[in-house]
Amino acid sequence: MDLVALIPHVKALHIGMLLLWCAGLFALPVMLARHDAAIGQEDYARVRRATHFTYTMFLTPAAVLAIASGTALIFLREVFELWLFVKLVGVALLVSFHVWLGYVLVHVAERAGPEEVPHPGWPLVILVGLVLGLLALVLTKPELNEIPMPGWLSEPRGVQLPFDVPRR
């Protein structure tokens, strides 16, 4: 089977999972802002269950599939350019945002008494900037060769690795 024929399918999976993941990243801070014990115990429990379900059954699997399909695309398309590595830093920031949301969710769910949930304004502004920056980077694929790199990162050193590499 020709692996190149898989590229459109993997790319469609990647884009679809990215849409789901980013939609969840935008929705969850707003959902967390609804955690208010003053709304009544039954409604409060429903909101907590909904945010937990969204994070564990929707957001996290979409993130894992987006990252896995993106990694597969790197190797299927053999794209090893500097803009891609900058994009991977942005993806790491998205993952950090995802983890922070999980931390806030656990913090709210497992503490007794009224909890102060962060206002969704700043997290959403940060997320919009990050997503738009990543989208611009991916769509323009700029030449970033002008970025000055130290010699030890751009030239072979000619030294042996400090460990043996197994041979096949």
Backbone hydrogen bonds, N-H to C=O, Kabsch-Sander energy under -0.5 kcal/mol:
donor,donor_aa,acceptor,acceptor_aa,energy
3,L,1,M,-0.6
5,A,2,D,-0.8
6,L,3,L,-1.3
7,I,4,V,-1.1
10,V,6,L,-2.7
11,K,7,I,-2.8
12,A,8,P,-2.1
13,L,9,H,-2.3
14,H,10,V,-2.6
15,I,11,K,-2.7
16,G,12,A,-2.5
17,M,13,L,-2.6
18,L,14,H,-2.3
19,L,15,I,-2.3
20,L,16,G,-2.1
21,W,17,M,-2.9
22,C,18,L,-2.9
23,A,19,L,-2.2
24,G,20,L,-2.3
25,L,21,W,-2.3
26,F,22,C,-2.0
27,A,23,A,-2.2
28,L,24,G,-2.6
30,V,26,F,-0.6
31,M,27,A,-2.3
32,L,28,L,-3.0
33,A,29,P,-1.5
34,R,30,V,-0.5
34,R,31,M,-1.2
35,H,32,L,-1.8
36,D,34,R,-1.5
39,I,36,D,-2.0
40,G,37,A,-1.3
44,Y,40,G,-2.7
45,A,41,Q,-2.5
46,R,42,E,-1.9
47,V,43,D,-2.4
48,R,44,Y,-2.3
49,R,45,A,-2.4
50,A,46,R,-2.3
51,T,47,V,-2.5
52,H,48,R,-2.2
53,F,49,R,-2.8
54,T,50,A,-2.6
55,Y,51,T,-2.2
56,T,52,H,-2.7
57,M,53,F,-2.6
58,F,53,F,-0.6
58,F,54,T,-0.9
59,L,54,T,-3.2
60,T,55,Y,-2.2
62,A,58,F,-1.6
63,A,59,L,-2.2
64,V,60,T,-2.5
65,L,61,P,-2.6
66,A,62,A,-2.3
67,I,63,A,-2.5
68,A,64,V,-2.6
69,S,65,L,-2.5
70,G,66,A,-2.1
71,T,67,I,-2.3
72,A,68,A,-2.2
73,L,69,S,-2.1
74,I,70,G,-1.7
75,F,71,T,-1.5
76,L,72,A,-2.7
77,R,73,L,-2.6
78,E,74,I,-0.7
79,V,74,I,-1.6
80,F,78,E,-0.8
84,L,81,E,-0.7
85,F,81,E,-1.2
86,V,82,L,-1.8
87,K,83,W,-2.2
88,L,84,L,-2.2
89,V,85,F,-1.3
90,G,86,V,-1.7
91,V,87,K,-2.4
92,A,88,L,-2.1
93,L,89,V,-1.7
94,L,90,G,-2.0
95,V,91,V,-2.5
96,S,92,A,-2.2
97,F,93,L,-2.2
98,H,94,L,-2.4
99,V,95,V,-2.6
100,W,96,S,-2.4
101,L,97,F,-2.2
102,G,98,H,-1.9
103,Y,99,V,-2.4
104,V,100,W,-2.6
105,L,101,L,-2.4
106,V,102,G,-2.5
107,H,103,Y,-2.8
108,V,104,V,-2.5
109,A,105,L,-2.1
110,E,106,V,-2.2
111,R,107,H,-0.7
117,V,115,E,-0.8
124,L,120,P,-2.0
125,V,121,G,-2.1
126,I,122,W,-2.6
127,L,123,P,-2.4
128,V,124,L,-2.6
129,G,125,V,-2.2
130,L,126,I,-2.4
131,V,127,L,-2.9
132,L,128,V,-2.7
133,G,129,G,-2.2
134,L,130,L,-2.4
135,L,131,V,-2.6
136,A,132,L,-2.5
137,L,133,G,-2.2
138,V,134,L,-2.6
139,L,135,L,-2.4
140,T,136,A,-2.1
141,K,137,L,-2.1
144,L,142,P,-0.8
147,I,144,L,-1.6
153,L,150,P,-1.8
154,S,150,P,-1.1
155,E,151,G,-1.9
